[in-house]
Amino acid sequence: MWKWAAILILLVACGESNLSSRTTGDLEGRKIRRIAIFPLESISGREKNRVPFSTGTENQNEALISRQLYSTMSQRTTWQLVSDREVREMEPLVPPGSPEARARRLGQLVYADAVISGRLIRFHEREGESIGAMSPASVAFALEVWDVKRGDTIWTARFDETQKPLNENLLNLGQVASRGVRWLKAEELSLDGVKKAVSQLHQVLYGKS
């Protein structure tokens, strides 16, 4: 019995491999409490006229993940999240420039300790139904957390997953408890990645998931 329990624990742990991250080694003393979220991709300045958290057809996938990130982070009370309304009001005042410069400026405008930026790398919807998909969902995105005072990154993460059938990869057993045996939509896959990223960031900043 204990042998099978150990194998199951190993499989569950390996299921987290779709999220990779790096953390700075000097978080003590930074006192990161108030955090703002830059909508995905707008941090580059290439889309500075786009409305944050927009639901329009253009940039809808980036907006979707931005909303998922905001919703997931807002469920925790340890940090103070700058409202999307406040970010929307201040974003036009952030001039074009490097990601770190834009993040710092937004953080200064909304009195944040840190700013989260990110970019969508891939967002492919599944083809078919939840039981018999012809092509699985595939999502990849990257996130960075910038220290407003120092201007450096304190945490970066990348979620990258193309869902595989259980019989092709036994490590997927670790996902069954939370997802069930079915093919996810891209929106569900991205939300799973966002939840993992937020949980890990919370652990990094405050020592609890």
C-alpha positions as CSV (number, residue, x, y, z in Angstrom):
1,M,0.0,0.0,0.0
2,W,2.7,2.4,1.0
3,K,4.5,1.8,-2.3
4,W,1.5,2.8,-4.4
5,A,1.0,5.9,-2.2
6,A,4.5,7.0,-2.8
7,I,4.1,6.5,-6.5
8,L,0.9,8.6,-6.5
9,I,2.7,11.4,-4.6
10,L,5.5,11.4,-7.1
11,L,3.1,11.6,-10.0
12,V,1.2,14.5,-8.5
13,A,4.4,16.4,-7.9
14,C,5.6,15.8,-11.4
15,G,2.3,17.2,-12.7
16,E,3.4,20.7,-11.7
17,S,6.3,20.6,-14.3
18,N,4.2,22.7,-16.8
19,L,5.0,25.7,-14.6
20,S,8.6,26.9,-14.3
21,S,9.8,29.9,-12.4
22,R,12.8,31.8,-11.0
23,T,12.9,33.9,-7.9
24,T,15.4,36.5,-6.6
25,G,17.3,35.5,-3.5
26,D,16.8,38.7,-1.5
27,L,13.1,39.1,-1.0
28,E,13.4,39.8,2.8
29,G,13.0,43.5,3.5
30,R,11.3,44.3,0.2
31,K,7.9,44.4,1.9
32,I,5.8,43.6,-1.2
33,R,2.1,44.2,-0.3
34,R,0.4,46.4,-2.8
35,I,0.5,44.9,-6.3
36,A,-0.8,46.2,-9.7
37,I,-1.4,44.1,-12.8
38,F,-0.5,45.4,-16.2
39,P,-2.7,43.7,-18.8
40,L,-0.8,41.1,-20.8
41,E,1.3,42.5,-23.7
42,S,0.5,46.1,-23.0
43,I,3.7,46.4,-20.9
44,S,5.7,46.4,-24.2
45,G,4.1,49.7,-25.3
46,R,3.1,48.1,-28.7
47,E,-0.6,48.3,-27.7
48,K,-0.6,51.3,-25.5
49,N,-4.0,52.5,-26.9
50,R,-5.7,49.2,-26.1
51,V,-8.3,49.2,-23.3
52,P,-7.1,47.1,-20.4
53,F,-9.2,44.0,-19.6
54,S,-11.0,44.5,-22.9
55,T,-13.6,42.0,-24.0
56,G,-13.4,42.9,-27.7
57,T,-12.4,40.5,-30.3
58,E,-8.9,42.0,-30.7
59,N,-6.5,40.8,-28.1
60,Q,-9.3,38.8,-26.4
61,N,-7.0,36.0,-25.3
62,E,-4.6,38.4,-23.6
63,A,-7.5,40.1,-22.0
64,L,-9.0,36.8,-20.8
65,I,-5.8,35.8,-19.0
66,S,-5.4,39.3,-17.5
67,R,-8.9,38.9,-16.1
68,Q,-8.2,35.4,-14.8
69,L,-5.1,36.7,-13.1
70,Y,-6.9,39.6,-11.5
71,S,-9.8,37.4,-10.3
72,T,-7.5,34.7,-8.9
73,M,-5.3,37.2,-7.1
74,S,-8.2,39.2,-5.7
75,Q,-9.4,36.1,-3.8
76,R,-6.4,36.4,-1.5
77,T,-6.2,38.9,1.3
78,T,-2.5,38.8,2.1
79,W,-1.7,41.3,-0.6
80,Q,-3.5,44.4,-1.6
81,L,-4.4,44.4,-5.3
82,V,-4.7,47.6,-7.2
83,S,-8.1,47.7,-8.9
84,D,-8.4,47.3,-12.7
85,R,-10.2,50.6,-12.8
86,E,-7.3,52.4,-11.3
87,V,-4.9,50.7,-13.7
88,R,-7.1,51.6,-16.6
89,E,-7.2,55.2,-15.6
90,M,-3.4,55.4,-15.2
91,E,-2.1,53.3,-18.1
92,P,-2.5,56.2,-20.7
93,L,0.0,58.2,-18.5
94,V,2.7,55.5,-18.8
95,P,5.0,56.5,-21.7
96,P,6.5,54.0,-24.2
97,G,9.7,52.4,-23.1
98,S,11.3,49.3,-21.7
99,P,9.2,46.8,-19.7
100,E,10.9,47.7,-16.5
101,A,10.5,51.5,-17.0
102,R,6.8,51.1,-17.8
103,A,6.3,48.8,-14.8
104,R,8.0,51.2,-12.5
105,R,6.0,54.2,-13.8
106,L,2.7,52.4,-13.4
107,G,3.7,51.4,-9.9
108,Q,4.6,54.9,-9.0
109,L,1.3,56.2,-10.3
110,V,-0.8,53.7,-8.4
111,Y,1.4,53.6,-5.3
112,A,2.2,49.9,-5.8
113,D,5.1,48.0,-4.3
114,A,5.2,45.7,-7.3
115,V,3.8,45.3,-10.8
116,I,3.0,42.1,-12.6
117,S,3.4,42.1,-16.4
118,G,3.2,39.3,-18.9
119,R,2.9,38.1,-22.4
120,L,0.8,35.5,-24.1
121,I,3.0,33.1,-26.1
122,R,0.4,30.6,-27.4
123,F,-3.3,30.1,-27.1
124,H,-4.8,27.3,-29.2
125,E,-8.3,26.2,-28.7
126,R,-9.1,22.4,-28.6
127,E,-10.9,21.0,-31.6
128,G,-13.7,18.6,-30.7
129,E,-15.6,17.9,-27.5
130,S,-14.5,17.3,-23.9
131,I,-14.7,13.5,-24.3
132,G,-13.4,13.1,-27.9
133,A,-11.2,16.1,-28.9
134,M,-9.5,15.8,-32.3
135,S,-6.8,18.4,-31.3
136,P,-6.0,19.4,-27.7
137,A,-5.9,22.8,-26.2
138,S,-2.4,24.4,-25.9
139,V,-1.5,27.4,-23.8
140,A,1.7,29.2,-22.9
141,F,2.3,32.5,-21.2
142,A,4.9,34.2,-19.2
143,L,4.7,36.5,-16.1
144,E,7.1,38.9,-14.4
145,V,6.9,40.7,-11.1
146,W,8.8,44.0,-10.9
147,D,9.9,45.7,-7.7
148,V,8.8,49.3,-8.2
149,K,11.4,50.8,-5.9
150,R,14.4,48.9,-7.2
151,G,13.2,48.4,-10.8
152,D,14.3,44.7,-11.0
153,T,12.4,41.5,-11.4
154,I,11.8,39.5,-8.2
155,W,9.9,36.6,-9.8
156,T,9.3,35.2,-13.3
157,A,7.2,32.3,-14.3
158,R,6.3,30.5,-17.5
159,F,3.3,28.2,-18.0
160,D,3.4,25.9,-21.0
161,E,1.1,23.0,-21.6
162,T,-0.4,21.1,-24.4
163,Q,-2.9,18.6,-22.9
164,K,-2.0,15.0,-23.6
165,P,-4.2,11.9,-23.3
166,L,-3.6,9.8,-20.1
167,N,-2.4,6.8,-22.1
168,E,0.4,8.9,-23.7
169,N,1.8,10.3,-20.5
170,L,1.2,8.7,-17.1
171,L,2.4,11.8,-15.4
172,N,-1.0,13.3,-16.3
173,L,-2.4,11.2,-13.4
174,G,-1.5,14.0,-11.1
175,Q,-4.0,16.3,-12.9
176,V,-7.0,13.9,-12.8
177,A,-8.0,14.8,-9.2
178,S,-8.5,18.5,-10.1
179,R,-9.4,18.3,-13.8
180,G,-11.2,15.0,-14.3
181,V,-10.6,12.7,-17.2
182,R,-11.6,15.1,-20.1
183,W,-10.2,17.5,-22.7
184,L,-10.1,21.0,-21.4
185,K,-10.9,24.2,-23.3
186,A,-8.0,26.6,-23.7
187,E,-9.7,29.0,-21.2
188,E,-9.8,26.2,-18.6
189,L,-6.1,25.3,-19.3
190,S,-5.0,28.9,-18.9
191,L,-7.0,29.3,-15.7
192,D,-5.3,26.2,-14.3
193,G,-1.9,27.8,-15.2
194,V,-2.9,31.1,-13.6
195,K,-4.0,29.4,-10.4
196,K,-0.7,27.5,-10.1
197,A,1.3,30.7,-10.8
198,V,-0.6,32.8,-8.2
199,S,-0.2,30.0,-5.6
200,Q,3.5,29.9,-6.2
201,L,3.9,33.7,-6.1
202,H,2.0,33.8,-2.8
203,Q,4.3,31.1,-1.4
204,V,7.4,33.0,-2.6
205,L,6.3,36.4,-1.1
206,Y,4.7,35.2,2.2
207,G,5.7,31.6,2.8
208,K,2.3,30.1,2.3
209,S,0.4,28.8,-0.7
